[in-house]
């Protein structure tokens, strides 16, 4: 069986018309099916890809799906697909009672950072995790963050989302033993340069154990958190 699964990792993909090659065996290699990035694709392409993935997988994820595009394609989607407008994420979960892993916390500096944080949280959830959400605990009122220390310190991995000067990941990194995935957002006034200021602050953090993803990349942070959490849970059992 193990040898068969190893061989299947490199087997077929599905050509979809002339615009895509769906990798149906990605879950065997990486732990989760291929994800649809919707920006730059036509509504018809998004609907077709989502439908094809839904034929093969119990979980399907599409990111950056604009509300107007969702409204256009909604009749073509599986009836159990769920759209999350704040984060522009479309999910399909056909195993709602499957066991989920605890261990991930998603933390936001401000309410304006929630859309990116929700993309991270929903990504981690569809990948089999139960997510603790901690919102609006930025450095302008640190007492709010300190009230959530028990949740921070029991997490295996933390996703910390912040715009403006991007200071929150450094603070969280100095309070917890878990790895911190820092997510800069494009929230801020002109000199924030669309999130570049937060990105540079996070890259230059004086706290250790912090990794940084790209600006507004909630999906990347959620995926990384899910992988870290899965491996940490496996190690704790061994």
C-alpha positions in Angstrom: 0.0 0.0 0.0 2.8 2.5 0.9 4.5 1.8 -2.4 1.3 2.3 -4.3 0.6 5.7 -2.6 4.2 6.7 -3.3 3.7 6.0 -7.0 0.4 7.8 -7.1 2.0 11.0 -5.9 3.4 11.6 -9.3 0.4 10.5 -11.4 -2.3 12.1 -13.3 -3.4 15.6 -13.6 -6.6 16.6 -15.4 -6.4 19.0 -18.3 -9.3 21.5 -18.1 -10.0 22.8 -21.6 -7.0 24.8 -22.6 -6.5 26.9 -19.5 -5.5 24.6 -16.6 -4.1 21.3 -15.5 -5.7 20.3 -12.2 -3.4 18.4 -9.9 -5.8 15.9 -8.3 -3.0 14.1 -6.3 -1.6 17.2 -4.6 -3.2 16.1 -1.4 -1.1 12.9 -1.4 2.1 15.0 -1.7 1.3 18.0 0.5 -1.7 17.1 2.6 -4.3 19.2 0.9 -5.9 19.5 -2.6 -5.0 22.1 -5.1 -6.3 25.6 -4.1 -7.9 28.0 -6.7 -6.5 31.6 -6.7 -9.4 33.4 -8.4 -7.9 36.8 -9.3 -7.0 36.8 -13.0 -9.4 34.0 -13.9 -12.8 34.4 -15.6 -15.9 33.5 -13.7 -16.4 30.6 -16.0 -12.9 29.3 -15.3 -13.4 29.6 -11.5 -16.7 27.8 -11.6 -15.4 25.0 -13.8 -12.2 24.5 -11.6 -14.2 24.5 -8.4 -16.7 22.0 -9.8 -13.9 19.6 -11.0 -12.1 19.7 -7.7 -15.4 19.1 -5.8 -15.8 15.9 -7.8 -12.5 14.5 -6.4 -12.1 16.1 -2.9 -14.1 16.5 0.3 -12.6 19.9 0.9 -12.1 22.6 -1.7 -10.8 26.1 -1.2 -10.8 29.1 -3.5 -9.3 32.5 -2.5 -9.6 36.1 -3.7 -13.1 35.5 -5.1 -14.7 38.9 -5.6 -18.4 39.1 -4.4 -19.6 40.1 -7.8 -18.0 37.1 -9.4 -19.4 34.8 -6.7 -22.9 36.2 -7.4 -22.4 35.4 -11.0 -21.2 31.8 -10.6 -23.2 30.8 -7.5 -25.9 28.9 -9.4 -23.1 26.7 -11.0 -21.5 25.8 -7.6 -22.2 22.8 -5.4 -25.1 23.6 -3.1 -23.0 23.0 0.0 -20.3 25.5 -1.0 -20.0 28.4 1.4 -18.9 32.0 0.5 -17.2 34.2 3.1 -17.5 37.8 1.7 -15.2 39.6 4.2 -12.2 37.4 3.3 -13.4 36.7 -0.3 -12.9 32.9 0.3 -15.1 30.1 -1.0 -15.0 26.8 0.8 -16.5 23.3 0.4 -16.5 21.1 3.5 -18.1 17.7 3.1 -16.8 16.2 6.3 -18.2 18.6 8.9 -17.8 16.1 11.7 -14.2 15.1 11.0 -11.8 15.6 14.0 -9.9 18.9 14.0 -6.6 19.7 15.5 -6.3 22.3 18.2 -3.2 24.5 18.4 -3.6 27.5 16.0 -4.4 31.0 17.1 -4.9 33.9 14.6 -4.4 37.3 16.1 -5.2 40.7 14.6 -3.9 44.1 15.6 -7.0 46.0 14.5 -10.4 45.4 13.1 -9.3 46.5 9.7 -6.9 43.5 9.6 -9.7 41.0 10.0 -10.3 40.2 6.3 -6.7 39.0 5.9 -6.8 37.2 9.2 -10.1 35.5 8.2 -8.4 34.2 5.0 -5.7 32.7 7.2 -8.2 31.2 9.7 -10.5 29.8 7.1 -7.5 28.3 5.3 -6.3 26.6 8.4 -9.8 25.4 9.3 -10.5 23.8 5.9 -7.1 22.1 6.2 -8.3 20.3 9.4 -7.7 22.7 12.3 -9.7 24.4 15.0 -8.7 28.0 15.1 -8.8 30.4 18.1 -9.5 33.9 16.8 -8.1 36.9 18.9 -9.1 40.2 17.3 -8.3 43.9 17.9 -5.4 43.5 20.4 -2.8 45.8 18.8 0.0 47.7 20.5 -2.1 50.9 21.1 -3.8 49.0 23.9 -1.5 46.2 25.1 -3.7 45.3 28.1 -6.2 43.8 25.6 -3.4 41.4 24.4 -2.3 40.5 27.9 -5.8 39.5 28.8 -5.5 36.7 26.1 -2.1 35.4 27.3 -3.5 31.9 28.2 -4.8 31.5 24.6 -1.5 32.7 23.2 0.7 30.5 25.4 -1.2 27.3 24.7 -1.1 27.6 20.9 1.4 25.5 18.9 1.6 28.2 16.3 0.4 31.8 16.0 -0.6 33.8 13.0 -0.3 37.5 13.8 -1.8 40.0 11.4 -1.0 43.7 11.5 -0.9 46.8 9.3 0.3 50.3 10.1 3.8 49.9 11.6 3.4 46.1 12.0 4.7 45.9 15.6 2.3 43.2 17.0 4.2 40.1 15.9 7.3 41.3 17.8 5.3 41.7 21.0 3.6 38.3 20.6 7.0 36.7 19.8 8.4 38.0 23.1 5.5 36.5 25.1 5.2 33.0 23.7 7.3 29.9 22.9 5.4 29.0 19.8 6.5 30.0 16.3 4.9 33.2 15.0 3.9 33.7 11.4 3.7 37.4 10.8 1.3 38.8 8.2 1.7 42.4 7.1 -1.4 44.0 5.8 -1.9 46.9 3.4 -3.8 48.8 6.2 -2.4 52.2 6.9 -1.9 55.8 5.7 0.3 56.9 2.9 3.7 56.3 4.4 2.8 52.7 5.1 3.3 52.2 1.3 0.5 49.6 1.0 1.9 47.4 3.7 5.6 47.7 2.9 6.4 49.5 6.1 4.7 46.7 8.1 6.6 44.1 6.1 10.0 45.7 6.7 9.2 46.1 10.5 8.3 42.4 10.7 11.4 41.3 8.8 13.5 43.4 11.2 11.8 42.1 14.4 14.0 41.9 17.4 12.0 39.0 18.7 13.1 35.5 17.7 11.1 32.7 16.2 9.2 34.9 13.7 8.7 34.2 10.0 7.1 36.6 7.7 4.8 36.0 4.7 3.9 38.5 1.9 1.6 41.5 2.3 -2.0 40.5 2.8 -1.1 36.8 2.3 -3.5 35.2 4.7 -3.7 32.1 2.6 0.0 31.5 2.8 0.0 32.1 6.6 -2.9 29.7 7.2 -1.3 27.0 5.1 2.0 27.3 6.9 0.3 27.3 10.3 -1.7 24.1 9.3 1.5 22.3 8.3 3.4 23.2 11.4 0.4 22.3 13.6 0.0 18.9 11.9 3.6 18.0 12.2 3.7 19.2 15.9 0.7 17.1 16.7 2.2 14.0 15.0 5.4 14.5 17.0 3.6 14.9 20.3 1.9 11.5 19.7 5.2 9.7 18.9 
